[in-house]
Each structure stands twice: as C-alpha cells, then as structure tokens.
Amino acid sequence: MNRTPWQSVWHKHPGVRSGDDLTRGERAADRMRNLMGSWGFVFGFFAVMIAWAAVNTGLLEHVLHHKAFDPYPYILLNLFLSMMAGVQAAALLIAAKRSDAISSEVALHTANNTDDIKKLIQENTQLTAAVKNATDLLDEIHLHVAHIGKVLGADDGHFPPKMPPVDAT
C-alpha cells in the first residue's frame, strides 16, 4: 500500500478529491490535521515541555550554576504555550472546515449514487414486468400447443415422434 504518512482512508473514496485535485491549502490542512491529531505530536509536545523544564531548572540552574534563561515558573514557556494555543485554535478551525468539505463531497457522491441506484431499480422493475408478460404469453402458447396435441390424438398433450402432417384445409 503506497500511502504517504499524511493520507487517511478517505483519500480512496471515489467521491473525494485527492492528490493533484486539491489546492495547496487543502493539502496543508490535511497534513496539519493528521500531524496535530496524532499520538506522536502529543508525546513530542510532552517531551519538549519536560526538556524545557529539565534544561532550565536542572541543567542550567543547579548543575552549571548559571542563571537559567527561563527560570521557574517558566514565564517564557507560558508565553510560547499561549501563542501556540492561539495557533492551534486556528488550526482546529481549518481542520474542521476541511473535514466538512470532505463530508460534503462524500454526501454528494452518496446522493448521486442513490439516484443512480433508484433509476436502475426502476429499469429492473420494468424489465422484470416485461419478462413476466413474455413468460405468461409463453405459458399460453404451451397450453394451446398441448390442446392441439390432444386434438391430434396425443392423450398426454405431447406429440408422438412421427406425427402425420396436419391438413390445413
């Protein structure tokens, strides 16, 4: 399966645009949503927070006896987290908008398929009625042929193997 890491299963849906059909912004929104909504991002985020605290408090302040660039209570880190929260809010809105667009494409595809299926069912019903009419006519022909066989002397309605020709006069 040749999938790029940012692709999801919906890229395989025939009603959803993908690849070169997407704009650069749509591809970026897909990548951002799949990156920020992953366990890798969550664990990476926690790793950065722990590393920030460890470097500032443990290494710079206690081990090297230098003044940490962001000592406890980590005011600079708090500023970065606030800025990141604002960016993530916008990212969530972009991802939600892209998800809505995908859902709309799937819904339109499903509606078109439903209309096509309804047409096929209607055509199938008409063909079934035509086959029933033809079968009814065939049954009637069989009854007439069986009656002719009885008239010509076949008791069971079947013609004997060598039947004399019927006089048309």
C-alpha positions as CSV (number, residue, x, y, z in Angstrom):
1,M,0.0,0.0,0.0
2,N,1.7,3.2,-1.2
3,R,0.3,5.8,1.2
4,T,2.1,8.9,2.3
5,P,2.0,9.4,6.1
6,W,-0.5,12.2,6.0
7,Q,-3.1,10.4,3.9
8,S,-6.1,8.8,5.5
9,V,-8.5,6.2,4.2
10,W,-11.0,8.7,2.8
11,H,-8.5,9.5,0.1
12,K,-9.5,6.2,-1.5
13,H,-13.2,7.2,-1.7
14,P,-14.2,7.9,-5.3
15,G,-16.3,10.9,-4.4
16,V,-13.5,12.7,-2.5
17,R,-10.9,14.8,-4.4
18,S,-7.3,14.0,-3.5
19,G,-3.8,14.4,-4.8
20,D,-3.4,17.0,-7.6
21,D,-7.1,17.8,-7.4
22,L,-6.6,19.5,-4.0
23,T,-5.3,23.1,-3.6
24,R,-2.1,23.7,-1.7
25,G,-4.1,24.9,1.3
26,E,-6.3,21.8,1.4
27,R,-3.2,19.6,1.3
28,A,-1.6,21.7,4.1
29,A,-4.8,21.4,6.2
30,D,-4.9,17.6,5.7
31,R,-1.2,17.3,6.8
32,M,-1.7,19.7,9.7
33,R,-4.8,17.8,11.0
34,N,-3.1,14.5,10.7
35,L,0.1,15.7,12.4
36,M,-1.5,17.6,15.2
37,G,-4.1,14.9,15.8
38,S,-1.5,12.1,16.3
39,W,0.0,10.5,19.3
40,G,3.4,11.4,18.0
41,F,2.5,15.1,18.4
42,V,1.2,14.6,21.9
43,F,4.3,12.7,23.1
44,G,6.6,15.1,21.3
45,F,4.8,18.0,23.0
46,F,5.3,16.5,26.4
47,A,8.9,15.7,25.6
48,V,9.5,19.4,24.7
49,M,7.9,20.5,27.9
50,I,9.9,18.1,30.1
51,A,13.1,19.0,28.2
52,W,12.4,22.7,28.7
53,A,12.0,22.3,32.4
54,A,14.9,19.9,32.7
55,V,17.3,22.2,30.8
56,N,16.2,25.4,32.6
57,T,16.0,24.1,36.1
58,G,18.1,21.0,36.3
59,L,21.0,21.7,34.0
60,L,21.5,25.4,33.8
61,E,20.5,26.5,37.3
62,H,21.5,23.6,39.5
63,V,24.3,21.8,37.6
64,L,26.1,24.6,35.8
65,H,25.2,27.3,38.4
66,H,24.3,29.7,35.6
67,K,21.2,31.7,35.5
68,A,18.6,29.9,33.5
69,F,17.2,31.8,30.5
70,D,13.6,30.9,31.7
71,P,13.7,30.1,35.4
72,Y,10.8,28.6,37.3
73,P,7.8,29.4,36.9
74,Y,8.7,29.4,33.2
75,I,7.2,32.7,32.1
76,L,8.7,32.5,28.6
77,L,7.4,28.9,28.2
78,N,4.0,30.1,29.3
79,L,4.1,32.8,26.6
80,F,5.1,30.3,23.9
81,L,2.3,27.9,25.1
82,S,-0.3,30.8,24.9
83,M,0.9,31.7,21.4
84,M,0.7,28.0,20.4
85,A,-2.8,27.7,21.8
86,G,-3.9,30.6,19.6
87,V,-2.3,29.0,16.5
88,Q,-3.8,25.6,17.4
89,A,-7.3,27.1,17.7
90,A,-6.9,28.4,14.1
91,A,-5.5,25.0,13.0
92,L,-8.5,23.3,14.6
93,L,-10.9,25.5,12.7
94,I,-9.0,24.9,9.4
95,A,-9.1,21.2,10.0
96,A,-12.8,21.3,10.8
97,K,-13.5,23.2,7.7
98,R,-11.6,20.7,5.6
99,S,-13.4,17.8,7.3
100,D,-16.7,19.5,6.5
101,A,-15.6,19.8,2.8
102,I,-14.7,16.1,2.7
103,S,-18.0,15.1,4.3
104,S,-19.9,17.3,1.8
105,E,-18.1,15.6,-1.1
106,V,-18.9,12.1,0.3
107,A,-22.6,13.1,0.8
108,L,-22.9,14.4,-2.7
109,H,-21.3,11.2,-4.1
110,T,-23.7,9.1,-2.0
111,A,-26.7,11.2,-3.2
112,N,-25.7,10.8,-6.8
113,N,-25.2,7.0,-6.3
114,T,-28.6,6.8,-4.6
115,D,-30.3,8.5,-7.6
116,D,-28.4,6.1,-10.0
117,I,-29.5,3.1,-7.9
118,K,-33.1,4.3,-7.9
119,K,-33.0,4.6,-11.7
120,L,-31.5,1.1,-12.0
121,I,-34.2,-0.4,-9.7
122,Q,-36.9,1.3,-11.8
123,E,-35.4,-0.1,-15.0
124,N,-35.0,-3.5,-13.4
125,T,-38.7,-3.5,-12.3
126,Q,-39.8,-2.6,-15.9
127,L,-37.6,-5.4,-17.3
128,T,-39.0,-7.9,-14.7
129,A,-42.6,-6.9,-15.8
130,A,-41.7,-7.4,-19.4
131,V,-40.2,-10.9,-18.7
132,K,-43.3,-11.8,-16.7
133,N,-45.5,-10.8,-19.7
134,A,-43.4,-12.8,-22.0
135,T,-43.5,-15.8,-19.6
136,D,-47.3,-15.5,-19.4
137,L,-47.5,-15.5,-23.2
138,L,-45.2,-18.5,-23.4
139,D,-47.4,-20.4,-20.9
140,E,-50.4,-19.5,-23.0
141,I,-48.7,-20.8,-26.2
142,H,-47.8,-24.0,-24.3
143,L,-51.4,-24.5,-23.4
144,H,-52.5,-24.0,-27.0
145,V,-49.8,-26.4,-28.3
146,A,-50.9,-29.0,-25.7
147,H,-54.5,-28.6,-26.7
148,I,-53.6,-29.1,-30.4
149,G,-51.7,-32.2,-29.3
150,K,-54.8,-33.6,-27.6
151,V,-56.9,-32.7,-30.7
152,L,-54.4,-34.6,-32.9
153,G,-54.6,-37.7,-30.7
154,A,-51.9,-37.4,-28.1
155,D,-53.5,-38.1,-24.8
156,D,-50.8,-36.6,-22.7
157,G,-50.6,-33.4,-24.8
158,H,-47.3,-34.4,-26.3
159,F,-46.9,-35.2,-30.0
160,P,-45.8,-38.7,-30.9
161,P,-42.4,-39.0,-32.5
162,K,-43.7,-39.4,-36.1
163,M,-46.9,-37.4,-36.4
164,P,-48.6,-37.3,-39.7
165,P,-48.7,-33.8,-41.2
166,V,-51.8,-31.8,-40.3
167,D,-54.1,-31.0,-43.1
168,A,-54.6,-27.2,-43.2
169,T,-57.9,-27.5,-45.1
